[in-house]
Structures are given as C-alpha cells and as structure tokens.
Amino acid sequence: MKIGDMVVRAYAYRAFIPGIIVDEEINIIKPDYGEEENFEPYEDRNFIVQWSDGSQSKEMDMELDFLEDALNDHIKFAEEYGEKDEE
C-alpha cells in the first residue's frame, strides 16, 4: 500500500466507508539496552487515512483492504448468496 491508494477498513463489515491514504509513518523498533541478542529490529508501518465521512485515522496495513478488492469481493458474495430473481 502507498499514499494515494483507495482503501476500506478490513475489520468493519457494517460500515463500508472508503478512504484514501494521505500519509505514511514508518518507525524502526529497536531493542532496549541489554536485549539486543533476543530482539531483532523491525519496521512498524502505519498509514494515515482520510475517510469519506470526514474523519481521519491511523491504521496498520493489516487493518486495510484495497477498495477495488473489497468491491469485487462484495459483488462475488452478492452473486453467490444474494437473492435470486423469481419469474
């Protein structure tokens, strides 16, 4: 994911609110003094998302889905489990 991508929250199924990634925060998490041998540094990546309802939040990448993928999943689900046309 990158700045400019359209996303939705991966964990909010009732509220389908699209947003756009407007910023990215990357922090390198390093071991505390004395824990170097048991701790491998890693990158913590968060995205600032401007939601279409006017709110803004910081989200981890695993909390977001691409909007296009979520829409395709919704369409597929509706085709498989949606109401059938009765003739």
HTML snippet that shows the backbone in 3Dmol.js (N, CA, C, O; Angstrom):
<script src="https://3Dmol.org/build/3Dmol-min.js"></script>
<div id="view" style="width:600px;height:400px;position:relative"></div>
<script>
const pdb = `
ATOM      1  N   MET A   1       0.847  -1.179   0.000  1.00  0.00           N
ATOM      2  CA  MET A   1       0.000   0.000   0.000  1.00  0.00           C
ATOM      3  C   MET A   1       0.884   1.231   0.000  1.00  0.00           C
ATOM      4  O   MET A   1       2.025   1.212   0.462  1.00  0.00           O
ATOM      5  N   LYS A   2       0.313   2.312  -0.539  1.00  0.00           N
ATOM      6  CA  LYS A   2       1.090   3.548  -0.644  1.00  0.00           C
ATOM      7  C   LYS A   2       0.149   4.750  -0.595  1.00  0.00           C
ATOM      8  O   LYS A   2      -1.070   4.611  -0.691  1.00  0.00           O
ATOM      9  N   ILE A   3       0.735   5.909  -0.445  1.00  0.00           N
ATOM     10  CA  ILE A   3      -0.048   7.146  -0.434  1.00  0.00           C
ATOM     11  C   ILE A   3      -0.810   7.255  -1.755  1.00  0.00           C
ATOM     12  O   ILE A   3      -0.251   7.044  -2.830  1.00  0.00           O
ATOM     13  N   GLY A   4      -2.083   7.584  -1.651  1.00  0.00           N
ATOM     14  CA  GLY A   4      -2.942   7.726  -2.825  1.00  0.00           C
ATOM     15  C   GLY A   4      -3.839   6.532  -3.082  1.00  0.00           C
ATOM     16  O   GLY A   4      -4.776   6.634  -3.874  1.00  0.00           O
ATOM     17  N   ASP A   5      -3.580   5.397  -2.434  1.00  0.00           N
ATOM     18  CA  ASP A   5      -4.423   4.214  -2.628  1.00  0.00           C
ATOM     19  C   ASP A   5      -5.783   4.406  -1.964  1.00  0.00           C
ATOM     20  O   ASP A   5      -5.886   4.988  -0.885  1.00  0.00           O
ATOM     21  N   MET A   6      -6.825   3.906  -2.631  1.00  0.00           N
ATOM     22  CA  MET A   6      -8.176   3.907  -2.077  1.00  0.00           C
ATOM     23  C   MET A   6      -8.353   2.628  -1.266  1.00  0.00           C
ATOM     24  O   MET A   6      -8.043   1.536  -1.742  1.00  0.00           O
ATOM     25  N   VAL A   7      -8.856   2.769  -0.034  1.00  0.00           N
ATOM     26  CA  VAL A   7      -8.946   1.646   0.893  1.00  0.00           C
ATOM     27  C   VAL A   7     -10.268   1.656   1.648  1.00  0.00           C
ATOM     28  O   VAL A   7     -11.008   2.639   1.630  1.00  0.00           O
ATOM     29  N   VAL A   8     -10.547   0.538   2.311  1.00  0.00           N
ATOM     30  CA  VAL A   8     -11.628   0.420   3.288  1.00  0.00           C
ATOM     31  C   VAL A   8     -11.049  -0.292   4.505  1.00  0.00           C
ATOM     32  O   VAL A   8      -9.994  -0.922   4.424  1.00  0.00           O
ATOM     33  N   ARG A   9     -11.745  -0.187   5.626  1.00  0.00           N
ATOM     34  CA  ARG A   9     -11.296  -0.914   6.818  1.00  0.00           C
ATOM     35  C   ARG A   9     -11.577  -2.405   6.630  1.00  0.00           C
ATOM     36  O   ARG A   9     -12.685  -2.792   6.259  1.00  0.00           O
ATOM     37  N   ALA A  10     -10.587  -3.220   6.883  1.00  0.00           N
ATOM     38  CA  ALA A  10     -10.731  -4.669   6.715  1.00  0.00           C
ATOM     39  C   ALA A  10     -11.583  -5.277   7.817  1.00  0.00           C
ATOM     40  O   ALA A  10     -12.110  -6.377   7.645  1.00  0.00           O
ATOM     41  N   TYR A  11     -11.730  -4.599   8.929  1.00  0.00           N
ATOM     42  CA  TYR A  11     -12.412  -5.160  10.086  1.00  0.00           C
ATOM     43  C   TYR A  11     -13.802  -4.577  10.310  1.00  0.00           C
ATOM     44  O   TYR A  11     -14.464  -4.960  11.275  1.00  0.00           O
ATOM     45  N   ALA A  12     -14.267  -3.680   9.468  1.00  0.00           N
ATOM     46  CA  ALA A  12     -15.582  -3.053   9.651  1.00  0.00           C
ATOM     47  C   ALA A  12     -16.495  -3.482   8.519  1.00  0.00           C
ATOM     48  O   ALA A  12     -16.428  -2.941   7.415  1.00  0.00           O
ATOM     49  N   TYR A  13     -17.349  -4.455   8.798  1.00  0.00           N
ATOM     50  CA  TYR A  13     -18.187  -5.007   7.740  1.00  0.00           C
ATOM     51  C   TYR A  13     -19.535  -4.298   7.625  1.00  0.00           C
ATOM     52  O   TYR A  13     -20.144  -4.312   6.555  1.00  0.00           O
ATOM     53  N   ARG A  14     -20.001  -3.694   8.677  1.00  0.00           N
ATOM     54  CA  ARG A  14     -21.283  -2.976   8.606  1.00  0.00           C
ATOM     55  C   ARG A  14     -21.142  -1.639   7.913  1.00  0.00           C
ATOM     56  O   ARG A  14     -21.994  -1.255   7.111  1.00  0.00           O
ATOM     57  N   ALA A  15     -20.071  -0.931   8.218  1.00  0.00           N
ATOM     58  CA  ALA A  15     -19.870   0.410   7.666  1.00  0.00           C
ATOM     59  C   ALA A  15     -18.834   0.336   6.547  1.00  0.00           C
ATOM     60  O   ALA A  15     -17.638   0.204   6.806  1.00  0.00           O
ATOM     61  N   PHE A  16     -19.295   0.421   5.321  1.00  0.00           N
ATOM     62  CA  PHE A  16     -18.411   0.361   4.162  1.00  0.00           C
ATOM     63  C   PHE A  16     -18.064   1.795   3.783  1.00  0.00           C
ATOM     64  O   PHE A  16     -18.721   2.400   2.936  1.00  0.00           O
ATOM     65  N   ILE A  17     -17.018   2.337   4.421  1.00  0.00           N
ATOM     66  CA  ILE A  17     -16.630   3.733   4.220  1.00  0.00           C
ATOM     67  C   ILE A  17     -15.286   3.762   3.508  1.00  0.00           C
ATOM     68  O   ILE A  17     -14.272   3.384   4.095  1.00  0.00           O
ATOM     69  N   PRO A  18     -15.260   4.203   2.254  1.00  0.00           N
ATOM     70  CA  PRO A  18     -13.984   4.286   1.546  1.00  0.00           C
ATOM     71  C   PRO A  18     -13.135   5.447   2.053  1.00  0.00           C
ATOM     72  O   PRO A  18     -13.648   6.419   2.606  1.00  0.00           O
ATOM     73  N   GLY A  19     -11.834   5.322   1.851  1.00  0.00           N
ATOM     74  CA  GLY A  19     -10.908   6.382   2.232  1.00  0.00           C
ATOM     75  C   GLY A  19      -9.697   6.364   1.319  1.00  0.00           C
ATOM     76  O   GLY A  19      -9.545   5.478   0.478  1.00  0.00           O
ATOM     77  N   ILE A  20      -8.841   7.355   1.499  1.00  0.00           N
ATOM     78  CA  ILE A  20      -7.621   7.450   0.714  1.00  0.00           C
ATOM     79  C   ILE A  20      -6.442   7.625   1.670  1.00  0.00           C
ATOM     80  O   ILE A  20      -6.515   8.389   2.632  1.00  0.00           O
ATOM     81  N   ILE A  21      -5.365   6.912   1.390  1.00  0.00           N
ATOM     82  CA  ILE A  21      -4.157   7.031   2.205  1.00  0.00           C
ATOM     83  C   ILE A  21      -3.502   8.371   1.878  1.00  0.00           C
ATOM     84  O   ILE A  21      -3.161   8.641   0.726  1.00  0.00           O
ATOM     85  N   VAL A  22      -3.329   9.211   2.907  1.00  0.00           N
ATOM     86  CA  VAL A  22      -2.767  10.549   2.696  1.00  0.00           C
ATOM     87  C   VAL A  22      -1.360  10.702   3.264  1.00  0.00           C
ATOM     88  O   VAL A  22      -0.656  11.653   2.924  1.00  0.00           O
ATOM     89  N   ASP A  23      -0.947   9.776   4.125  1.00  0.00           N
ATOM     90  CA  ASP A  23       0.387   9.863   4.695  1.00  0.00           C
ATOM     91  C   ASP A  23       0.800   8.490   5.205  1.00  0.00           C
ATOM     92  O   ASP A  23      -0.032   7.602   5.392  1.00  0.00           O
ATOM     93  N   GLU A  24       2.095   8.334   5.425  1.00  0.00           N
ATOM     94  CA  GLU A  24       2.645   7.072   5.901  1.00  0.00           C
ATOM     95  C   GLU A  24       3.651   7.377   7.002  1.00  0.00           C
ATOM     96  O   GLU A  24       4.458   8.298   6.881  1.00  0.00           O
ATOM     97  N   GLU A  25       3.597   6.596   8.076  1.00  0.00           N
ATOM     98  CA  GLU A  25       4.553   6.728   9.169  1.00  0.00           C
ATOM     99  C   GLU A  25       5.315   5.419   9.302  1.00  0.00           C
ATOM    100  O   GLU A  25       4.712   4.352   9.414  1.00  0.00           O
ATOM    101  N   ILE A  26       6.634   5.501   9.292  1.00  0.00           N
ATOM    102  CA  ILE A  26       7.470   4.315   9.448  1.00  0.00           C
ATOM    103  C   ILE A  26       8.377   4.530  10.657  1.00  0.00           C
ATOM    104  O   ILE A  26       9.106   5.520  10.733  1.00  0.00           O
ATOM    105  N   ASN A  27       8.322   3.603  11.586  1.00  0.00           N
ATOM    106  CA  ASN A  27       9.174   3.637  12.774  1.00  0.00           C
ATOM    107  C   ASN A  27       9.982   2.353  12.815  1.00  0.00           C
ATOM    108  O   ASN A  27       9.443   1.271  12.585  1.00  0.00           O
ATOM    109  N   ILE A  28      11.271   2.465  13.107  1.00  0.00           N
ATOM    110  CA  ILE A  28      12.114   1.292  13.303  1.00  0.00           C
ATOM    111  C   ILE A  28      12.102   0.980  14.797  1.00  0.00           C
ATOM    112  O   ILE A  28      12.545   1.785  15.617  1.00  0.00           O
ATOM    113  N   ILE A  29      11.597  -0.183  15.129  1.00  0.00           N
ATOM    114  CA  ILE A  29      11.527  -0.611  16.523  1.00  0.00           C
ATOM    115  C   ILE A  29      12.829  -1.340  16.836  1.00  0.00           C
ATOM    116  O   ILE A  29      13.145  -2.369  16.238  1.00  0.00           O
ATOM    117  N   LYS A  30      13.568  -0.786  17.779  1.00  0.00           N
ATOM    118  CA  LYS A  30      14.880  -1.332  18.150  1.00  0.00           C
ATOM    119  C   LYS A  30      14.808  -1.898  19.560  1.00  0.00           C
ATOM    120  O   LYS A  30      13.944  -1.512  20.348  1.00  0.00           O
ATOM    121  N   PRO A  31      15.715  -2.812  19.874  1.00  0.00           N
ATOM    122  CA  PRO A  31      15.716  -3.404  21.215  1.00  0.00           C
ATOM    123  C   PRO A  31      16.151  -2.389  22.276  1.00  0.00           C
ATOM    124  O   PRO A  31      16.919  -1.465  22.009  1.00  0.00           O
ATOM    125  N   ASP A  32      15.638  -2.595  23.472  1.00  0.00           N
ATOM    126  CA  ASP A  32      16.109  -1.803  24.604  1.00  0.00           C
ATOM    127  C   ASP A  32      17.518  -2.259  24.965  1.00  0.00           C
ATOM    128  O   ASP A  32      17.944  -3.351  24.588  1.00  0.00           O
ATOM    129  N   TYR A  33      18.227  -1.422  25.689  1.00  0.00           N
ATOM    130  CA  TYR A  33      19.583  -1.748  26.106  1.00  0.00           C
ATOM    131  C   TYR A  33      19.592  -3.078  26.856  1.00  0.00           C
ATOM    132  O   TYR A  33      18.820  -3.273  27.794  1.00  0.00           O
ATOM    133  N   GLY A  34      20.448  -3.968  26.449  1.00  0.00           N
ATOM    134  CA  GLY A  34      20.584  -5.258  27.116  1.00  0.00           C
ATOM    135  C   GLY A  34      19.752  -6.370  26.490  1.00  0.00           C
ATOM    136  O   GLY A  34      19.905  -7.529  26.875  1.00  0.00           O
ATOM    137  N   GLU A  35      18.878  -6.056  25.539  1.00  0.00           N
ATOM    138  CA  GLU A  35      18.026  -7.073  24.917  1.00  0.00           C
ATOM    139  C   GLU A  35      18.424  -7.352  23.467  1.00  0.00           C
ATOM    140  O   GLU A  35      17.678  -8.016  22.747  1.00  0.00           O
ATOM    141  N   GLU A  36      19.571  -6.863  23.033  1.00  0.00           N
ATOM    142  CA  GLU A  36      19.956  -6.961  21.629  1.00  0.00           C
ATOM    143  C   GLU A  36      19.987  -8.384  21.096  1.00  0.00           C
ATOM    144  O   GLU A  36      19.604  -8.616  19.949  1.00  0.00           O
ATOM    145  N   GLU A  37      20.436  -9.342  21.902  1.00  0.00           N
ATOM    146  CA  GLU A  37      20.588 -10.704  21.389  1.00  0.00           C
ATOM    147  C   GLU A  37      19.256 -11.428  21.248  1.00  0.00           C
ATOM    148  O   GLU A  37      19.177 -12.399  20.496  1.00  0.00           O
ATOM    149  N   ASN A  38      18.213 -10.995  21.940  1.00  0.00           N
ATOM    150  CA  ASN A  38      16.916 -11.662  21.877  1.00  0.00           C
ATOM    151  C   ASN A  38      15.880 -10.869  21.078  1.00  0.00           C
ATOM    152  O   ASN A  38      14.704 -11.232  21.051  1.00  0.00           O
ATOM    153  N   PHE A  39      16.308  -9.810  20.441  1.00  0.00           N
ATOM    154  CA  PHE A  39      15.335  -8.920  19.812  1.00  0.00           C
ATOM    155  C   PHE A  39      15.864  -8.454  18.459  1.00  0.00           C
ATOM    156  O   PHE A  39      16.934  -7.851  18.384  1.00  0.00           O
ATOM    157  N   GLU A  40      15.131  -8.726  17.411  1.00  0.00           N
ATOM    158  CA  GLU A  40      15.506  -8.305  16.063  1.00  0.00           C
ATOM    159  C   GLU A  40      14.764  -7.005  15.732  1.00  0.00           C
ATOM    160  O   GLU A  40      13.538  -6.966  15.846  1.00  0.00           O
ATOM    161  N   PRO A  41      15.461  -5.953  15.331  1.00  0.00           N
ATOM    162  CA  PRO A  41      14.771  -4.712  14.955  1.00  0.00           C
ATOM    163  C   PRO A  41      13.795  -4.964  13.797  1.00  0.00           C
ATOM    164  O   PRO A  41      14.050  -5.800  12.930  1.00  0.00           O
ATOM    165  N   TYR A  42      12.684  -4.235  13.798  1.00  0.00           N
ATOM    166  CA  TYR A  42      11.717  -4.380  12.720  1.00  0.00           C
ATOM    167  C   TYR A  42      11.076  -3.036  12.407  1.00  0.00           C
ATOM    168  O   TYR A  42      11.173  -2.080  13.177  1.00  0.00           O
ATOM    169  N   GLU A  43      10.422  -2.995  11.259  1.00  0.00           N
ATOM    170  CA  GLU A  43       9.795  -1.774  10.768  1.00  0.00           C
ATOM    171  C   GLU A  43       8.305  -1.798  11.116  1.00  0.00           C
ATOM    172  O   GLU A  43       7.602  -2.752  10.781  1.00  0.00           O
ATOM    173  N   ASP A  44       7.831  -0.762  11.778  1.00  0.00           N
ATOM    174  CA  ASP A  44       6.420  -0.605  12.106  1.00  0.00           C
ATOM    175  C   ASP A  44       5.845   0.446  11.159  1.00  0.00           C
ATOM    176  O   ASP A  44       6.235   1.613  11.211  1.00  0.00           O
ATOM    177  N   ARG A  45       4.921   0.035  10.296  1.00  0.00           N
ATOM    178  CA  ARG A  45       4.387   0.922   9.262  1.00  0.00           C
ATOM    179  C   ARG A  45       2.911   1.198   9.525  1.00  0.00           C
ATOM    180  O   ARG A  45       2.116   0.275   9.700  1.00  0.00           O
ATOM    181  N   ASN A  46       2.560   2.472   9.550  1.00  0.00           N
ATOM    182  CA  ASN A  46       1.170   2.896   9.721  1.00  0.00           C
ATOM    183  C   ASN A  46       0.809   3.881   8.620  1.00  0.00           C
ATOM    184  O   ASN A  46       1.667   4.587   8.091  1.00  0.00           O
ATOM    185  N   PHE A  47      -0.462   3.915   8.287  1.00  0.00           N
ATOM    186  CA  PHE A  47      -0.958   4.834   7.270  1.00  0.00           C
ATOM    187  C   PHE A  47      -1.981   5.773   7.881  1.00  0.00           C
ATOM    188  O   PHE A  47      -2.791   5.365   8.713  1.00  0.00           O
ATOM    189  N   ILE A  48      -1.943   7.033   7.465  1.00  0.00           N
ATOM    190  CA  ILE A  48      -2.966   7.996   7.835  1.00  0.00           C
ATOM    191  C   ILE A  48      -3.987   7.974   6.704  1.00  0.00           C
ATOM    192  O   ILE A  48      -3.648   8.197   5.542  1.00  0.00           O
ATOM    193  N   VAL A  49      -5.252   7.700   7.061  1.00  0.00           N
ATOM    194  CA  VAL A  49      -6.306   7.569   6.068  1.00  0.00           C
ATOM    195  C   VAL A  49      -7.336   8.672   6.275  1.00  0.00           C
ATOM    196  O   VAL A  49      -7.823   8.880   7.386  1.00  0.00           O
ATOM    197  N   GLN A  50      -7.659   9.372   5.200  1.00  0.00           N
ATOM    198  CA  GLN A  50      -8.755  10.345   5.198  1.00  0.00           C
ATOM    199  C   GLN A  50      -9.987   9.609   4.692  1.00  0.00           C
ATOM    200  O   GLN A  50     -10.040   9.185   3.538  1.00  0.00           O
ATOM    201  N   TRP A  51     -10.986   9.460   5.575  1.00  0.00           N
ATOM    202  CA  TRP A  51     -12.190   8.708   5.237  1.00  0.00           C
ATOM    203  C   TRP A  51     -13.221   9.618   4.582  1.00  0.00           C
ATOM    204  O   TRP A  51     -13.219  10.831   4.792  1.00  0.00           O
ATOM    205  N   SER A  52     -14.093   9.024   3.793  1.00  0.00           N
ATOM    206  CA  SER A  52     -15.089   9.807   3.052  1.00  0.00           C
ATOM    207  C   SER A  52     -16.147  10.420   3.954  1.00  0.00           C
ATOM    208  O   SER A  52     -16.899  11.287   3.508  1.00  0.00           O
ATOM    209  N   ASP A  53     -16.227   9.996   5.209  1.00  0.00           N
ATOM    210  CA  ASP A  53     -17.171  10.619   6.144  1.00  0.00           C
ATOM    211  C   ASP A  53     -16.558  11.835   6.849  1.00  0.00           C
ATOM    212  O   ASP A  53     -17.186  12.435   7.722  1.00  0.00           O
ATOM    213  N   GLY A  54     -15.323  12.194   6.463  1.00  0.00           N
ATOM    214  CA  GLY A  54     -14.665  13.374   7.020  1.00  0.00           C
ATOM    215  C   GLY A  54     -13.692  13.088   8.141  1.00  0.00           C
ATOM    216  O   GLY A  54     -12.946  13.977   8.549  1.00  0.00           O
ATOM    217  N   SER A  55     -13.682  11.870   8.647  1.00  0.00           N
ATOM    218  CA  SER A  55     -12.770  11.532   9.739  1.00  0.00           C
ATOM    219  C   SER A  55     -11.408  11.116   9.181  1.00  0.00           C
ATOM    220  O   SER A  55     -11.256  10.841   7.991  1.00  0.00           O
ATOM    221  N   GLN A  56     -10.438  11.082  10.071  1.00  0.00           N
ATOM    222  CA  GLN A  56      -9.085  10.684   9.713  1.00  0.00           C
ATOM    223  C   GLN A  56      -8.572   9.771  10.816  1.00  0.00           C
ATOM    224  O   GLN A  56      -8.840  10.002  11.995  1.00  0.00           O
ATOM    225  N   SER A  57      -7.829   8.727  10.429  1.00  0.00           N
ATOM    226  CA  SER A  57      -7.311   7.807  11.441  1.00  0.00           C
ATOM    227  C   SER A  57      -5.981   7.223  11.005  1.00  0.00           C
ATOM    228  O   SER A  57      -5.611   7.260   9.831  1.00  0.00           O
ATOM    229  N   LYS A  58      -5.271   6.680  11.990  1.00  0.00           N
ATOM    230  CA  LYS A  58      -4.019   5.972  11.745  1.00  0.00           C
ATOM    231  C   LYS A  58      -4.339   4.483  11.764  1.00  0.00           C
ATOM    232  O   LYS A  58      -4.933   3.981  12.718  1.00  0.00           O
ATOM    233  N   GLU A  59      -3.941   3.779  10.703  1.00  0.00           N
ATOM    234  CA  GLU A  59      -4.256   2.354  10.568  1.00  0.00           C
ATOM    235  C   GLU A  59      -3.001   1.572  10.215  1.00  0.00           C
ATOM    236  O   GLU A  59      -2.138   2.067   9.490  1.00  0.00           O
ATOM    237  N   MET A  60      -2.902   0.354  10.726  1.00  0.00           N
ATOM    238  CA  MET A  60      -1.842  -0.561  10.299  1.00  0.00           C
ATOM    239  C   MET A  60      -2.231  -1.133   8.939  1.00  0.00           C
ATOM    240  O   MET A  60      -3.412  -1.161   8.591  1.00  0.00           O
ATOM    241  N   ASP A  61      -1.250  -1.585   8.173  1.00  0.00           N
ATOM    242  CA  ASP A  61      -1.560  -2.124   6.849  1.00  0.00           C
ATOM    243  C   ASP A  61      -2.503  -3.316   6.916  1.00  0.00           C
ATOM    244  O   ASP A  61      -3.321  -3.503   6.016  1.00  0.00           O
ATOM    245  N   MET A  62      -2.404  -4.127   7.967  1.00  0.00           N
ATOM    246  CA  MET A  62      -3.271  -5.294   8.082  1.00  0.00           C
ATOM    247  C   MET A  62      -4.717  -4.926   8.423  1.00  0.00           C
ATOM    248  O   MET A  62      -5.602  -5.779   8.355  1.00  0.00           O
ATOM    249  N   GLU A  63      -4.963  -3.668   8.786  1.00  0.00           N
ATOM    250  CA  GLU A  63      -6.321  -3.215   9.082  1.00  0.00           C
ATOM    251  C   GLU A  63      -7.030  -2.671   7.848  1.00  0.00           C
ATOM    252  O   GLU A  63      -8.190  -2.267   7.932  1.00  0.00           O
ATOM    253  N   LEU A  64      -6.349  -2.653   6.701  1.00  0.00           N
ATOM    254  CA  LEU A  64      -6.900  -2.055   5.489  1.00  0.00           C
ATOM    255  C   LEU A  64      -6.979  -3.065   4.356  1.00  0.00           C
ATOM    256  O   LEU A  64      -6.143  -3.960   4.237  1.00  0.00           O
ATOM    257  N   ASP A  65      -8.003  -2.901   3.527  1.00  0.00           N
ATOM    258  CA  ASP A  65      -8.130  -3.625   2.263  1.00  0.00           C
ATOM    259  C   ASP A  65      -8.214  -2.597   1.151  1.00  0.00           C
ATOM    260  O   ASP A  65      -8.719  -1.492   1.350  1.00  0.00           O
ATOM    261  N   PHE A  66      -7.713  -2.968  -0.024  1.00  0.00           N
ATOM    262  CA  PHE A  66      -7.879  -2.092  -1.181  1.00  0.00           C
ATOM    263  C   PHE A  66      -9.362  -2.002  -1.519  1.00  0.00           C
ATOM    264  O   PHE A  66     -10.072  -3.006  -1.470  1.00  0.00           O
ATOM    265  N   LEU A  67      -9.828  -0.817  -1.857  1.00  0.00           N
ATOM    266  CA  LEU A  67     -11.239  -0.596  -2.177  1.00  0.00           C
ATOM    267  C   LEU A  67     -11.682  -1.496  -3.322  1.00  0.00           C
ATOM    268  O   LEU A  67     -12.738  -2.124  -3.238  1.00  0.00           O
ATOM    269  N   GLU A  68     -10.902  -1.569  -4.379  1.00  0.00           N
ATOM    270  CA  GLU A  68     -11.281  -2.382  -5.539  1.00  0.00           C
ATOM    271  C   GLU A  68     -11.463  -3.854  -5.162  1.00  0.00           C
ATOM    272  O   GLU A  68     -12.415  -4.497  -5.605  1.00  0.00           O
ATOM    273  N   ASP A  69     -10.550  -4.385  -4.344  1.00  0.00           N
ATOM    274  CA  ASP A  69     -10.668  -5.783  -3.911  1.00  0.00           C
ATOM    275  C   ASP A  69     -11.917  -5.999  -3.069  1.00  0.00           C
ATOM    276  O   ASP A  69     -12.607  -7.007  -3.221  1.00  0.00           O
ATOM    277  N   ALA A  70     -12.207  -5.055  -2.185  1.00  0.00           N
ATOM    278  CA  ALA A  70     -13.394  -5.174  -1.329  1.00  0.00           C
ATOM    279  C   ALA A  70     -14.675  -5.119  -2.161  1.00  0.00           C
ATOM    280  O   ALA A  70     -15.620  -5.858  -1.888  1.00  0.00           O
ATOM    281  N   LEU A  71     -14.715  -4.254  -3.169  1.00  0.00           N
ATOM    282  CA  LEU A  71     -15.893  -4.177  -4.036  1.00  0.00           C
ATOM    283  C   LEU A  71     -16.066  -5.462  -4.835  1.00  0.00           C
ATOM    284  O   LEU A  71     -17.182  -5.962  -4.975  1.00  0.00           O
ATOM    285  N   ASN A  72     -14.965  -5.997  -5.361  1.00  0.00           N
ATOM    286  CA  ASN A  72     -15.044  -7.257  -6.101  1.00  0.00           C
ATOM    287  C   ASN A  72     -15.519  -8.399  -5.215  1.00  0.00           C
ATOM    288  O   ASN A  72     -16.313  -9.232  -5.653  1.00  0.00           O
ATOM    289  N   ASP A  73     -15.044  -8.448  -3.974  1.00  0.00           N
ATOM    290  CA  ASP A  73     -15.497  -9.472  -3.031  1.00  0.00           C
ATOM    291  C   ASP A  73     -16.982  -9.314  -2.743  1.00  0.00           C
ATOM    292  O   ASP A  73     -17.700 -10.309  -2.644  1.00  0.00           O
ATOM    293  N   HIS A  74     -17.449  -8.085  -2.607  1.00  0.00           N
ATOM    294  CA  HIS A  74     -18.864  -7.818  -2.329  1.00  0.00           C
ATOM    295  C   HIS A  74     -19.731  -8.287  -3.498  1.00  0.00           C
ATOM    296  O   HIS A  74     -20.771  -8.912  -3.292  1.00  0.00           O
ATOM    297  N   ILE A  75     -19.305  -7.986  -4.709  1.00  0.00           N
ATOM    298  CA  ILE A  75     -20.057  -8.401  -5.898  1.00  0.00           C
ATOM    299  C   ILE A  75     -20.105  -9.920  -5.996  1.00  0.00           C
ATOM    300  O   ILE A  75     -21.157 -10.497  -6.268  1.00  0.00           O
ATOM    301  N   LYS A  76     -18.962 -10.566  -5.774  1.00  0.00           N
ATOM    302  CA  LYS A  76     -18.908 -12.025  -5.829  1.00  0.00           C
ATOM    303  C   LYS A  76     -19.818 -12.647  -4.776  1.00  0.00           C
ATOM    304  O   LYS A  76     -20.535 -13.606  -5.061  1.00  0.00           O
ATOM    305  N   PHE A  77     -19.790 -12.109  -3.574  1.00  0.00           N
ATOM    306  CA  PHE A  77     -20.645 -12.605  -2.496  1.00  0.00           C
ATOM    307  C   PHE A  77     -22.115 -12.432  -2.860  1.00  0.00           C
ATOM    308  O   PHE A  77     -22.916 -13.343  -2.652  1.00  0.00           O
ATOM    309  N   ALA A  78     -22.478 -11.263  -3.405  1.00  0.00           N
ATOM    310  CA  ALA A  78     -23.870 -10.996  -3.779  1.00  0.00           C
ATOM    311  C   ALA A  78     -24.337 -11.950  -4.875  1.00  0.00           C
ATOM    312  O   ALA A  78     -25.485 -12.394  -4.862  1.00  0.00           O
ATOM    313  N   GLU A  79     -23.457 -12.266  -5.820  1.00  0.00           N
ATOM    314  CA  GLU A  79     -23.818 -13.194  -6.887  1.00  0.00           C
ATOM    315  C   GLU A  79     -24.024 -14.604  -6.350  1.00  0.00           C
ATOM    316  O   GLU A  79     -24.924 -15.313  -6.801  1.00  0.00           O
ATOM    317  N   GLU A  80     -23.209 -15.012  -5.404  1.00  0.00           N
ATOM    318  CA  GLU A  80     -23.308 -16.364  -4.867  1.00  0.00           C
ATOM    319  C   GLU A  80     -24.431 -16.529  -3.857  1.00  0.00           C
ATOM    320  O   GLU A  80     -25.107 -17.558  -3.844  1.00  0.00           O
ATOM    321  N   TYR A  81     -24.638 -15.524  -3.008  1.00  0.00           N
ATOM    322  CA  TYR A  81     -25.561 -15.675  -1.893  1.00  0.00           C
ATOM    323  C   TYR A  81     -26.712 -14.680  -1.908  1.00  0.00           C
ATOM    324  O   TYR A  81     -27.568 -14.710  -1.024  1.00  0.00           O
ATOM    325  N   GLY A  82     -26.740 -13.803  -2.898  1.00  0.00           N
ATOM    326  CA  GLY A  82     -27.788 -12.795  -2.960  1.00  0.00           C
ATOM    327  C   GLY A  82     -29.137 -13.396  -3.346  1.00  0.00           C
ATOM    328  O   GLY A  82     -29.253 -14.588  -3.633  1.00  0.00           O
ATOM    329  N   GLU A  83     -30.134 -12.548  -3.344  1.00  0.00           N
ATOM    330  CA  GLU A  83     -31.481 -13.003  -3.692  1.00  0.00           C
ATOM    331  C   GLU A  83     -31.553 -13.374  -5.162  1.00  0.00           C
ATOM    332  O   GLU A  83     -30.966 -12.705  -6.012  1.00  0.00           O
ATOM    333  N   LYS A  84     -32.273 -14.442  -5.451  1.00  0.00           N
ATOM    334  CA  LYS A  84     -32.465 -14.898  -6.819  1.00  0.00           C
ATOM    335  C   LYS A  84     -33.700 -14.228  -7.404  1.00  0.00           C
ATOM    336  O   LYS A  84     -34.693 -14.037  -6.702  1.00  0.00           O
ATOM    337  N   ASP A  85     -33.647 -13.870  -8.685  1.00  0.00           N
ATOM    338  CA  ASP A  85     -34.822 -13.302  -9.359  1.00  0.00           C
ATOM    339  C   ASP A  85     -35.848 -14.414  -9.552  1.00  0.00           C
ATOM    340  O   ASP A  85     -35.544 -15.486 -10.074  1.00  0.00           O
ATOM    341  N   GLU A  86     -37.050 -14.129  -9.121  1.00  0.00           N
ATOM    342  CA  GLU A  86     -38.118 -15.111  -9.298  1.00  0.00           C
ATOM    343  C   GLU A  86     -38.940 -14.706 -10.502  1.00  0.00           C
ATOM    344  O   GLU A  86     -39.289 -13.538 -10.670  1.00  0.00           O
ATOM    345  N   GLU A  87     -39.246 -15.687 -11.338  1.00  0.00           N
ATOM    346  CA  GLU A  87     -40.014 -15.412 -12.552  1.00  0.00           C
ATOM    347  C   GLU A  87     -41.413 -15.886 -12.426  1.00  0.00           C
ATOM    348  O   GLU A  87     -42.203 -15.736 -13.358  1.00  0.00           O
TER     349      GLU A  87
END
`;
const viewer = $3Dmol.createViewer("view");
viewer.addModel(pdb, "pdb");
viewer.setStyle({}, {cartoon: {color: "spectrum"}});
viewer.zoomTo();
viewer.render();
</script>
